[in-house]
Amino acid sequence: MKNKTLFILLFICIISPVLPISNPVVYAGLIEQLATGAGPLSLGNAVTAYPGGSGAMAVHYNPAGLSRLGTRFDNGLAFAVTERTVRFTQAIDPETGELWAPFGGWFNEGIDPIAGVEGKQQSGYMVIPIIDYEIPYLAGAAMGISYQPPGQDSNWTFGFGQYAPFAVGLKNHSGDPLSYLGRKAFFLRMILAAPAVSYKLSDTMSVGASVGLGVTLFSFGTNMRTPNTMVALTGALGEATEGLEIPILSELTLPPPWFNGGMTPYEKAGSLEVLVEDYFTTSYNLGFLWEPTPWFAFGVCYQSESETTMEGDYKFTYGNEFQRTVAWLGRSPLTVITAGMFDLPYEAVPFQKGTATVSMTWPARFQLGIKLRPIKKVTFTCDAHWTDWEAWPELKIDFDQKIQLFRFARLMGYQGGPKAMVVPWGFENTWHLSYGLEIRPIDKIALRFGYEPRPTSVPHEQFGAMSLNDLEIYSVGINIVVEDHPKPKPHGMHGLMKQIQHPTEIDISATYIINTDKHVGFNESTNLNSTDFTKIVYNPYAGLEVDQEMSIWMFQLNQVFRW
């Protein structure tokens, strides 16, 4: 019984290596509708009641607005540049008044090697769905079509769109301290086909709907480390039992050194690569627009949630320390029997790979707004936004085999099982307002300004290194009318190709996004720097205080063709 209890305690010491993959990405509040058109973003995404600002991307923002657009084709490109710096400072333990370090500072004289180091994001990152081609920057495209049948008697307008309502990606250098919570990450929901329709109920009122058919992709890679007291204890026991050899008895019970030397808290414990995708996801948008006078309009749009089950490949690569610890479990009859009792691995492998499945729900959104035009040359818009982030309470990744890391994690009460990773997000639903201003000094030029303060959906106590604090989004843009009159009906494909070389309008926007500075003090986040070894979530920066600064520049160009 004593040996059994000892083994339980010893095995608990080494379960922490499972934790490095517990919080890969938390981007709530950033990834929604940032690359859906130069016009909408330059007006702070406050275009629910202003189809003239959303253009053909009314397919997304408010399908009812298509009734006000006539026949047109919008084609846009977006590019993002990110600057991100994270500083790590070793924290003072308030109970001792000294620097906190795993197992009383047994290793590296109690100094975390990344304390005092700055982590910097190196570049954007994206994966092209279906062909799974990686690109070291973040860019995107959006397209919208509005078609109104000729004749004064038709109340119908039809539309079509392609765009990404949710997208984000980043990449860090493998040796950067940020790589311990994401060497690369990309989340995408891409609408490949969004047929839409709008019906004009009266001269002042219209309704509309669109259906989104698309793909979802999640790509993630991370290095892993475990600055955990229990992990450090295995290393300390390994050092302390070096040469503790009792002939015959030791080889039948606990061969020295214990755990084959154990694990150290600051070394790279391994790495994980995951790429999963779903080639067919669905959603729908419902819209309403009321414009009783030229100076006032009111719009509402509901964007449904979208459930997805993504499948793909994964690969766990284990570090030497973890492998030799597993191998130790197969060194004696007692260790083999005990490993079997607790379903623990005792045959070390350099990696495990196979098929992974991720099920999640992209959140529903609700947006309503007004348009005011106090004078002919000035338009003001204001929208209220709500996002149901609580619909995604956790990240769950199912694997096709028992993962050695998770088999150890169960000894600490992990409930996800040996073949699944379950990470509680803690997301909260958010409300916020956004504002847009358009000034048209002359008929052919409109100057646009937007402001959107987005509150984070991530609670402070579950803040992670890739989480984002509140955002301040500032946008400017210009709309240039190149041709006063719509294009004539083209003659054949050659005529159409010739026409689309010369847009009737051009939209250009520049957006500056400030992720307000974030400070996470000692032991404040269970997804980042908790020193409690019983926490199942990943804490690669345990014992450190973390300060994050981040800003993003986005540039978008949109061409408009009217017929």
N, C-alpha and C positions, 0 to 999 in steps of 0.2 A: 504493500500500500504506500509506503514511503517513497519507493522508487517511482510508482505511478504518479504520485503528487509532484515529485521532483521533475518528472518529464513534462507534466502539464505546465509547470512554471517555466521550464527551460524552453519549451516550444512556443509559449506565449511571447518569449523574448524575441523570437525571430519572425513573427507574423507581419511586422510593420512593412517589409518590402512590398506588400500588396498596395500600400497606400499611394505610391507615386502616381497612379493613373486615376485617382478618384475624382479629380476636378479639372478635366481637360479644357473646357471652354465655358465661359459665362459671359455672354455678350448681350444680354437682354438690354433693351433700351438703345442700342446702337444699330443693330442690324436691320431695322425695319425702314423701308422706303427711303433709301438714300441714293439710289441710282435709277430712279424711275422717270427721269426727264429733267432737262435744264430749266424749263419754265416753272414746274411745280416747286423744285428745290429753291430757286431764286426767290420764291414767294413764301418760304418757310413751310412748305407743304400745306399751306392754308388755301386750298383751291377747291374744296368740296362744293362751294357755292359759286365758283368762278371758272366755268369751262374754258374761257379765253386764256386763263393762266395754266390750266392743266393740258390744254391741247387734246390730241387724240389719246393721251394717257388717261383721259376720263374713263376709259375702259377699266382702269384700276381705281382712280380716285372717286368717281361718281358716274356710273354708266348713264344715268339720266341726263348728264350734261352733253351727251352726243347729239341730242336734238338741237343744240345751239351751234354746232360746228360745221354743218354742211359736209362736203366731201373733201377730205384731206388725208395726207400721209405724213407721219412724223417719224424721223429716224435719228436716234441719238447715240452718243458715245460718252462714257464716263471714265475718269482715271483718278486714282487716289494716291496720296503720298502721306505716310504716317511717321511721326516722330514720337518715340516713347522711351522714357527713361525711368528705371526703377532703382532706388538706392536701398541698400541693406545695412542695418546697424545692429550690432549685437546688443541685446537688451539687458537691463539690470533686473534681476529677480527681486521683487519687492520684499520677499520673505527673508532673503539673506543679505540683500544690499550688494551682492556681487554679480558679475556677469553670469547669465544662465548658460549652461552647457550640458549636453547629455551625460548622464552617469557621473555627475560631479566634476566634469572636465577631465575625464580619464584620458581622452584622446586630444592630440594636437594642442596640449597645454590649455585646453578649454576655450580655444579660439576657433570660431567658425571661419573657414578659409574665404568665404564670400562676404564676410562682414567688412564693411567699408568699401565694397566693390559696387560699381554701377552696372546694371544690365541695360542694354540698349537694343531695341528692335532693329533688325537689319533691313527688312524689306517687307513688302506685301507678299501675298501668296494666294494662288488659286489653282483649282483643278477643273479642267474642262470636262463636263459630264460625258458619260458614255465611252469616250475614247480615253478618259482618265489621264490626260496629259497635264503635267504640272508646269506652271508659269510663275516665275519669281517676282510678280507684281500683281496689283489688284486693279482690274479694269472691267468694264461691262458695257453692254449695249441694250437699248430699249427701242421698241418700234410700236407704233400705233396707227390704226387705220380707222377712219370714219367715212361712211358712205351713206349719202342721202339720195334716194331714188329721185330722178327728175320729175318735175311737176309740182304744182302747188297743193294738190289734194293729198299727198302722202304725209302721214303723221309718223311714219317709221324711219328710224335711222339705224344702220347696222355698223358694227365695229369689229375690230380684231386687234389683239395686242400680243407682244412678246416682251417680257421684262422679268426682273428679279425683285420680288417684294421683300425678301430677306437674303442678305449676303454679307459675309465678312471673312477676312483671311489675313494671316500674318506669318512671318517666318523669322526665326532667330538663328544665330550661329550655334553650332553644336556645343562649343565651349563656353557660351554665355550663361551666366547664372539663371537667366530667364528660361533656359531650355529645360530646367527641371519641372516646369509647369507648362510646357508646350514649346517644343522646338519648331513645330509648324502646326497650323490649324486652319481649317477652312470649312465653313458652314454655308450651304446654299439651298435656297428654294427658287427654282427657275421656272417661270411660266412660259412654256414653249408655244402654247396656243390658247388664246383667250377670246373666243367668239362672244360678241356682245350685241345687245339690241336695246334701243330706246324708243319709247312711244310717247308722243305729245298728247296729253290728255286735253289740254287747252292751249291757248296762246301764252299762258303764263306758267303752266305746270306740266311736268313730264316725269316719267318713271323709267327705270332701266335696270338691266341685269347683265352680268357676264359670268362665264364659266371658265375657270382656270385649269388647264391640263398641263402638267409639267413633270419635272424631276426634282429629287432632293438628294443631296450629297453631303457626306461628312468625312473629312480627311483629317487625321490627327497623328502626330508623332511627338514623343517626349522622351527625354532622359529621366532617370529616376534616382533619387537619393533618400535616405531615411535618417535624419538627425534626431533620432528617437532614443529615449533612455533605455528601453528594452532591447533595441538593436545594439546599442553600445554595451549593454550588459553581456550579450553573447560574446562580443569581442574581448571584454574584460575577463570573462570566465575562460575564454580560449587562451589568453595570455597567462592567466594565473595557473592553469592546469598544464602548461607546457612542461613536458618531462615527468608528469605525475603518472608513472607507470607502475602498476602492481601486476607482476607476472601472472598470466592466465586470467586472473579476476578482471583486470581492466579490459581485456579483449572480449570478455563475455558480458560485460556490463556497459561501462562508459569509457570507451577508448580515449586516451589523451592525445592531443589537447581537445577539450570538449568543443563540439561544433566544428572540428577541424580548424580551430583558430577563431571561429565566429565571424561576425560582421562588424564593420566600423561605420560610424554614423555619417561621415563626410564623403565617403567614396561613392562613385557611380554604381548603383545597385543593378542597373539594367536599363532596358528601353522598351518602348511599345510603339508599334505602327498599326494603324487601323484605317481602312478605306472601305466605306459602305455607301450604297446608293439605292435609290428606288426610282425606277424608270417611269412610273406612272402614279402621280398624285393628283388629287382633285380638290377644288374649292369653288366658291361662288361669291359674287359681289352683288348687292342690291342697292339701288340708289333712288333718290327722290330730289327733285329740284323745283323750287317755286320762285318765280321772279315777277312779282306783281307790278313793279315799276322799274324803269331803267336804272334807278339809283339804289335799289335794294334787291337782294336775292338771299334765299335760304336753301341750304343743301344738306342732305343726310346720306351717309353711305355705311353699310354694314359689310364687312369682309369676313367670310366664314373661316372657321378653323380648318386645318387640313391634317388628317392623320396619315402617317407614313410608316412603313416597315422597310428599312434599308438592309440590304444584305451585301456582303463583300468579304474581304480577307483581313486577317490580323496576323501579327507576329510579336510574341513576347521574346525578347532576348535577355537572358539572365547573366548577371555579372559573376565573376569568379568566386567571390565570397559567398554568394547565395548558392552556387552550384556545390561548393565544397561543404557547405552546411547540410544541404540535402544528402550529399553522398555519405556524410557521417552517420545519418540515420540507418544506413545499410551496412554499417561496419561490424555490428555485433548482434548476437541473437536477441538480446534485450532491446536494442534500439529498433530492430526490425519488427519485433512483436508489438512494441509500443506504437510504432508508426502505423502498423496495421490496425490497431485498436482505435486510433483517432483518424484513420483515413488520411495519413500524411505521406507525402512522397518520400521515397528513400533511394531512388535511382536518379541521379542528376542528369539533366539534359541542357545543352547550351541554349536551346530555344524551343518554343512551342508555336506552331502556326496552324491555321485552318480557316474556318468560315465563321464570321460574326454576324449578328443580327441586332439592329437598333430600331426600337419602336418609339415613336414620339408623336406629339401633337403640336403643329405650328399654331400659335395662338390666334384666336379671333380678334378682330379690331372693329371699333366703332368710331366714326368720325362725323362731326356735324359742324357747320360753319355758316358764316354770313359774308355777304359782299356789300360794301357801301361805296357809292360813287357820289360824294357831295358836290363835286363839279365834274365837268366832262373829262378833264385831263387827269384826274386823280381817282384811283381805285384803292380802297382799303379792304383787306380780308382778315378774318380771324376764325380759327378752327379750334375745336376741342377734340382731343384724341384720347381714346381708351384702348388699352391692350390687355388681353386676358392671359398674362404670363403664368398665372396660377394653373392653367391647363397643362403646363409642362412641369410637374412637381419634381421630377427626377430624371436622370439619365440612366437608362438601363441598356447594357450591352450583354447579349447572350452569346456564349461561345459553344463550339461544337465538341468540346472535351473539357475535362476537369483541368483547371489551371492550378499549377503548383502553388502560386502565391495565395490564391483564394482558399486552398485547402488548409493552409496555416491560419488564415484570417478567421476561420470559423471558431478557433479556440478562444478568440476574444469576443465572441458573440455576434460575429458578422452573419446577417440573416439572408444575404443574397444567394448563398449556395456556392458550391465549388465551380459552377459553370456560368456564372453571371456576375456582372459588376453593376451594382445599384448605387447611384450617387444622388443624395437629396439636394435639390437646388435651393429651395427656400424662396423662390421667386414670389414677388408681390405684384398685384395688378396696379397699373399706373394711370393717372389722369394728368394731362397737361394741355396748355394752350399754345398756339403758334400764331404768328402774325405776318402779314404780307402787305407791301405797299408798292403800287405801280404808278409812276408818273410818266405821262406822255407829253413831253415838251413840244414835239412836232408829230405830225400824223405818222411818219414812218419810223419813229424811234420811241421805244418805251424803256424807261429805267426801272428796274425792279430791286426790291430790298426785302429780305426775310429774316425773321428771328424766331428760333424755336428752342426754348429751354426744356430739355427732357430729363425728368427725374429718373434715377436708377431704379431698377426693379430688384436689385440684389441687397438684402439686408447686410448691415455692417458685420454682424457676427458670422456671416457665411461668405464674406468677401474673399475672392481669390485673386491671384496675381494677374489673371487675364480679365478679371471683372472690371467694369467701368463705373466710375462715380457719375454724378450728375453731369449732363452735357449742356454746353452752351453752343448753339449752332447759328452762325451768322452767314448770310448769303447776299450776294449782289449778282445782278444779271442785266442783260440788255437784249431786247427784242428789236430786230431790224427788219423792216419790210422792204424786200428787194423789188417785188413787182406788185403794183397796185391792184391788178385784176387777176382773177383765177385763170389758170391755164385752160386752153381749149381742149376738147376731147381728143386724145392722141389717136393717130392712125397706125394701128398695128404695134407690134413689139418694138420695132425700130423707133417709132415716134415716141413711145413711152420712155425708152431708154435715153433718148435725147432730151426729153423734158426733165427727167429726174437728175440731170446734171446741173440744172439751174433752179435752185430752190426759190420759192416765193417769199419765204421768211427764214431768218436765222435766229436761234436763241443761244446765248452764251452765258454760262454762270460760273461763279467761283464761290466756294463754300469753305469757311474756316470753322472747324469743330474743336472746341476746347473741352477736354475731359478734366474737370476741376480737380485740383491736387487732392490726393488721397493719402492719409496717414493711417496705418494699422499698427497700433501699439502692441506691446508684449501680451501674448496670449489672447488677443481680442477676436481672432477669427478661426473657426474650426476647419476652414478650407484653405488655410494659408500658413499660420504660424503657431498653432496650439502646441503646447508642450505636454498635453494630456495623452499618454500613450494608449488610452482606452478609446480614443476617438478613431472611428474607422475611416473617416475622410482623410484626404491626403494633406500633410503639413510639411512640405519640403523645406520650409523656412522657420521651423520651430526654434524659438528662442531669439528670433530676429525681429526688429521693427522694420516695417516696409513703408517706403514713400514712393508714390507713383505720380508721374507727370506724363501727359499725353496730349497730342494735338494732331489733327488730320486736315489736310488740304484736299478738296475735291474739285475737279474741273469737269464741266460737261458742255457738250456741243450738241445742238439739235437743229436739224434741217426740216423745214415745213414745205410741203408741196400741196397747193390748193387747185382744185378743178371745179 
